[in-house]
Amino acid sequence: MASYEKALNEYDTFDPIRNLWRNVLVVAISDAIKIKSRVLQFSEFYKNKRFYELDYVTLPNRDFDSVCSMSNLDGNLVRKKINKLMKEMEEKNGSDMPEMPWKRLYQSKGINRESDGNYTTMSAL
């Protein structure tokens, strides 16, 4: 506990108001990340939906800038890092997808193979 107090005294003063606004930013950013991951996971369902939580942290607006200024943070820098994170999430999600997700199993050669004449069903007996 003493090392925490020492670090607090050396580098930063305790400011409950600033900490409150930083927690507001943490909650807004975590909500946006959760929504973005859900949108990427279920892209067909969320294709035409708009999420104000994402807009709040990714698009320029006065409210976000004022929360950042009350947190003693640069709003443009925070937004830039969030947009970078969102882009990385999109790139990561795209790399996990198969090349042709619409390809059906029955089109596969392993499943839809030609008959070799040896029937194993009861109707062929």
C-alpha positions in Angstrom: 0.0 0.0 0.0 2.9 2.3 0.7 4.3 2.0 -2.8 1.0 3.0 -4.3 0.8 6.1 -2.1 4.4 6.9 -3.0 3.6 6.6 -6.8 0.4 8.7 -6.3 2.3 11.4 -4.6 5.2 11.5 -7.0 3.4 11.5 -10.3 -0.2 12.5 -9.8 -2.4 14.0 -7.2 -5.6 12.4 -6.2 -8.5 14.0 -8.0 -11.9 12.3 -7.5 -13.6 14.4 -10.1 -11.0 13.6 -12.8 -11.2 9.9 -11.8 -15.0 10.0 -12.1 -14.8 11.3 -15.6 -12.1 8.8 -16.5 -14.4 6.0 -15.3 -17.2 7.5 -17.5 -14.8 7.2 -20.5 -13.9 3.6 -19.5 -17.5 2.6 -19.4 -18.3 4.3 -22.8 -15.2 2.7 -24.4 -15.9 -0.8 -23.0 -19.6 -0.5 -24.2 -18.4 0.4 -27.7 -15.9 -2.5 -27.8 -18.6 -4.9 -26.8 -21.0 -3.6 -29.4 -18.4 -3.6 -32.1 -17.5 -7.2 -31.4 -21.1 -8.2 -31.5 -21.6 -6.3 -34.7 -18.6 -8.0 -36.3 -19.8 -11.4 -35.0 -23.3 -11.1 -36.4 -22.8 -8.7 -39.3 -25.8 -9.8 -41.3 -28.2 -9.1 -38.5 -26.7 -5.7 -37.6 -26.0 -4.7 -41.2 -28.3 -1.6 -41.3 -28.3 -0.7 -37.6 -26.8 2.4 -36.1 -25.3 2.4 -32.7 -24.9 5.7 -30.8 -22.5 4.1 -28.4 -20.1 3.6 -31.3 -20.7 7.0 -32.7 -20.1 8.6 -29.3 -16.5 7.4 -29.1 -15.6 7.3 -32.8 -17.1 10.4 -34.3 -16.2 14.0 -33.2 -18.7 15.5 -30.8 -18.6 18.1 -28.1 -19.9 15.9 -25.3 -17.0 13.4 -25.7 -14.5 16.2 -25.9 -15.8 17.8 -22.7 -15.7 14.5 -20.9 -12.1 14.0 -22.1 -11.2 17.5 -21.0 -12.7 17.0 -17.6 -10.5 13.8 -17.4 -7.4 15.8 -18.4 -7.1 13.8 -21.6 -6.9 14.9 -25.2 -10.2 14.0 -26.9 -8.7 13.8 -30.4 -5.9 11.5 -29.2 -8.4 9.2 -27.3 -10.7 9.1 -30.3 -7.8 8.3 -32.7 -6.7 5.4 -30.5 -10.3 4.1 -30.3 -10.7 4.2 -34.1 -7.4 2.4 -34.4 -8.6 -0.3 -32.1 -11.9 -0.6 -34.0 -10.0 -1.0 -37.3 -7.8 -3.7 -35.8 -10.9 -5.5 -34.6 -12.3 -5.4 -38.1 -9.1 -6.7 -39.6 -8.8 -9.5 -37.1 -12.4 -10.5 -37.6 -11.9 -10.6 -41.4 -8.9 -12.9 -41.1 -10.8 -15.6 -39.2 -13.5 -15.9 -41.9 -13.3 -18.6 -44.6 -12.7 -17.5 -48.1 -16.1 -18.7 -49.3 -18.6 -18.9 -46.4 -21.5 -19.5 -48.7 -20.1 -22.8 -50.0 -22.4 -25.6 -49.0 -21.3 -28.9 -47.6 -23.0 -30.9 -50.3 -20.8 -29.2 -52.9 -17.7 -30.6 -51.2 -16.1 -33.5 -53.1 -15.5 -35.4 -49.8 -19.2 -35.5 -49.0 -20.7 -35.6 -52.5 -18.6 -38.4 -53.9 -19.5 -40.7 -56.7 -20.9 -44.1 -55.9 -18.4 -47.0 -56.2 -21.2 -49.6 -56.7 -21.0 -51.0 -53.1 -24.3 -50.0 -51.6 -24.6 -50.1 -47.9 -28.2 -49.1 -47.6 -31.0 -51.6 -47.0 -32.9 -50.6 -50.1 -30.1 -51.9 -52.3 -30.3 -55.4 -50.9 
